[in-house]
Amino acid sequence: MGTSIAFFLSAQTDLDVTLVEKDGIATGSTGDSSAILRHHYGDQTIYSKMAWWSHQFYRNFNEETGEVIAHIDNPLVRFGRENTDPGNYAKAGYETLQSLNIPVTKHESEKLPDRYSMIADVESFDFGISDDAAGYSDGSDAANGFARAAQQNGVTVVTGVGAETIKVEEDSIVGVKTEEGDIECDTVVVAAGSWTPRLGEKLGVDIPITTTREQILILDPPEAYKAKYPSLVPTTALPGGNWYIRPDFGDGILVATHHTDEEVNPDHYDGNPDEEIILELTEQISNMIPELKEAGLRGKYCGVYSTTPDHDFILDQAGPEGCYFACGFSGHGFKHGPAIGKIMTDLVVEGTTDMVDVDFFSLDRFEGSPHGHGKAVDDV
Ligand SMILES: Cc1cc2nc3c(=O)[nH]c(=O)nc-3n(C[C@H](O)[C@H](O)[C@H](O)COP(=O)(O)OP(=O)(O)OC[C@H]3O[C@@H](n4cnc5c(N)ncnc54)[C@H](O)[C@@H]3O)c2cc1C
């Protein structure tokens, strides 16, 4: 998010911009992201619009930034049953995408076995809603591409240097104190992922996000499976499931947990998936796709989500004058990266944006109610 914001600020304004990264670019959640680019968000039009706008940007990344990112088309399907919450959610997204002219198809039960023949008992679902234009990319590609493009536009990119505090005088920003000296400025956008609450706290701004650990496996499908199913798997999750799959670059299959709710410290968490999770995920995937029972394990790692109580983002001016926050992107921020860069640039320059109703993402929604909007929207 920081690199996207730096890019849009440099592309759309004459401001003097410095990006400060305590580690390397994409060493946080972004580098571990599954980077699924979907548009289906139930009836949440605001997210579908941002995802669609951002996806066009990612598709045209080279024209827009001069940099190259990986991008693979892979429709995302939500299987559903009538009169269930996941089924209603899937159908609401179908209607929303139709209303926005975003490609979407409803496959009736009898069509599912032909289309998704690798999935056991797929005909037991009443329908499948296919987000036809979905795909996936790579977080490290995108963040590094944005950072290089921002640098080309004149942004100073400082890596390996942490921001310690944001300096304030008479309730206005006057600079950033870093591990290697001060940077004078009158505007700061804090987009520090899981670490944002620490910087917020020093300004007296409470950022209600928690950091949770997610576990990812890359499966190595048997040769016979790859020959039979060249597109490997659709991107999908079982309704109500807390895990998802998508093909991986090359010929692997990515399987990952989603909202394990295991709170961790972003500086110190186990980067190695737990043995019981590996067993559980491989069992679940073998049940769902029996021909993957003999799949090998090609890779494994963990990453962290930084999540607000309602799983909605925080995009707001808060605290001293000139201080903005872009955080709480949970397990669904990557697909909105370009839109976030544009929105934060609009907020800094204009104080508002015509891209979305940005009040939806205000920090003060938690003042009256610690649960904010109260409804999580980002089930895969
Ligand atoms: C396993 C996993 C799978 C995911 N899958 C998807 C998906 O399929 N689709 C999707 O849309 N989203 C997905 N997401 C979510 C998405 O990746 C995140 O929402 C997004 O990357 C968050 O970006 P960010 O810039 O806010 O945070 P980060 O990428 O964590 O960046 C924050 C940066 O701030 C730096 N920093 C922190 N403190 C300081 C400081 N004091 N000074 C200087 N620098 C500092 C950190 O080093 C870090 O590089 C996934 C996330 C994970 C972990």
The ligand as a MOL file (V3000), in Angstrom:
LIG
                    3D

  0  0  0     0  0            999 V3000
M  V30 BEGIN CTAB
M  V30 COUNTS 53 58 0 0 0
M  V30 BEGIN ATOM
M  V30 1 C -1.1200 -15.2240 3.3900 0
M  V30 2 C -1.8440 -14.0510 2.8330 0
M  V30 3 C -2.6820 -14.2080 1.7440 0
M  V30 4 C -3.3580 -13.1150 1.2160 0
M  V30 5 N -4.1160 -13.2870 0.0920 0
M  V30 6 C -4.7100 -12.2180 -0.4750 0
M  V30 7 C -5.4220 -12.3700 -1.6900 0
M  V30 8 O -5.4920 -13.4700 -2.2380 0
M  V30 9 N -5.9880 -11.2610 -2.2530 0
M  V30 10 C -5.9180 -10.0350 -1.6570 0
M  V30 11 O -6.4820 -9.0820 -2.2010 0
M  V30 12 N -5.2540 -9.8700 -0.4880 0
M  V30 13 C -4.6460 -10.9200 0.0990 0
M  V30 14 N -3.9580 -10.7790 1.2620 0
M  V30 15 C -4.0000 -9.4820 1.9340 0
M  V30 16 C -3.0090 -8.4960 1.3760 0
M  V30 17 O -1.8240 -9.1370 1.0180 0
M  V30 18 C -2.7740 -7.4140 2.4290 0
M  V30 19 O -4.0250 -6.8410 2.7650 0
M  V30 20 C -1.8550 -6.3220 1.9240 0
M  V30 21 O -0.6880 -6.8740 1.3580 0
M  V30 22 C -1.4910 -5.3920 3.0620 0
M  V30 23 O -0.5680 -4.4460 2.5840 0
M  V30 24 P 0.0430 -3.3630 3.5540 0
M  V30 25 O 0.9170 -2.5010 2.7110 0
M  V30 26 O -1.0290 -2.7340 4.3650 0
M  V30 27 O 0.9170 -4.1880 4.6190 0
M  V30 28 P 2.4130 -4.8160 4.4850 0
M  V30 29 O 2.6170 -5.5160 3.2030 0
M  V30 30 O 2.6350 -5.5980 5.7410 0
M  V30 31 O 3.3370 -3.5440 4.4650 0
M  V30 32 C 3.5990 -2.7550 5.6010 0
M  V30 33 C 5.0630 -2.3510 5.5070 0
M  V30 34 O 5.3240 -1.3580 6.4870 0
M  V30 35 C 6.6270 -1.5570 6.9440 0
M  V30 36 N 6.7580 -0.9020 8.2640 0
M  V30 37 C 6.1100 -1.2460 9.3910 0
M  V30 38 N 6.4370 -0.4070 10.3940 0
M  V30 39 C 7.2950 0.4950 9.8780 0
M  V30 40 C 7.9930 1.6010 10.4230 0
M  V30 41 N 7.8500 1.9560 11.6980 0
M  V30 42 N 8.8090 2.2970 9.6040 0
M  V30 43 C 8.9610 1.9600 8.2910 0
M  V30 44 N 8.3270 0.8910 7.7300 0
M  V30 45 C 7.5100 0.1910 8.5180 0
M  V30 46 C 6.7530 -3.0680 7.0220 0
M  V30 47 O 8.1120 -3.4830 7.0420 0
M  V30 48 C 5.9990 -3.5050 5.7820 0
M  V30 49 O 6.8560 -3.7080 4.6660 0
M  V30 50 C -3.2290 -11.8370 1.8110 0
M  V30 51 C -2.3850 -11.6660 2.9050 0
M  V30 52 C -1.6840 -12.7550 3.4090 0
M  V30 53 C -0.7700 -12.5560 4.5600 0
M  V30 END ATOM
M  V30 BEGIN BOND
M  V30 1 1 1 2
M  V30 2 1 2 3
M  V30 3 2 2 52
M  V30 4 2 3 4
M  V30 5 1 4 5
M  V30 6 1 4 50
M  V30 7 2 5 6
M  V30 8 1 6 7
M  V30 9 1 6 13
M  V30 10 2 7 8
M  V30 11 1 7 9
M  V30 12 1 9 10
M  V30 13 2 10 11
M  V30 14 1 10 12
M  V30 15 2 12 13
M  V30 16 1 13 14
M  V30 17 1 14 15
M  V30 18 1 14 50
M  V30 19 1 15 16
M  V30 20 1 16 17
M  V30 21 1 16 18
M  V30 22 1 18 19
M  V30 23 1 18 20
M  V30 24 1 20 21
M  V30 25 1 20 22
M  V30 26 1 22 23
M  V30 27 1 23 24
M  V30 28 2 24 25
M  V30 29 1 24 26
M  V30 30 1 24 27
M  V30 31 1 27 28
M  V30 32 2 28 29
M  V30 33 1 28 30
M  V30 34 1 28 31
M  V30 35 1 31 32
M  V30 36 1 32 33
M  V30 37 1 33 34
M  V30 38 1 33 48
M  V30 39 1 34 35
M  V30 40 1 35 36
M  V30 41 1 35 46
M  V30 42 1 36 37
M  V30 43 1 36 45
M  V30 44 2 37 38
M  V30 45 1 38 39
M  V30 46 1 39 40
M  V30 47 2 39 45
M  V30 48 1 40 41
M  V30 49 2 40 42
M  V30 50 1 42 43
M  V30 51 2 43 44
M  V30 52 1 44 45
M  V30 53 1 46 47
M  V30 54 1 46 48
M  V30 55 1 48 49
M  V30 56 2 50 51
M  V30 57 1 51 52
M  V30 58 1 52 53
M  V30 END BOND
M  V30 END CTAB
M  END
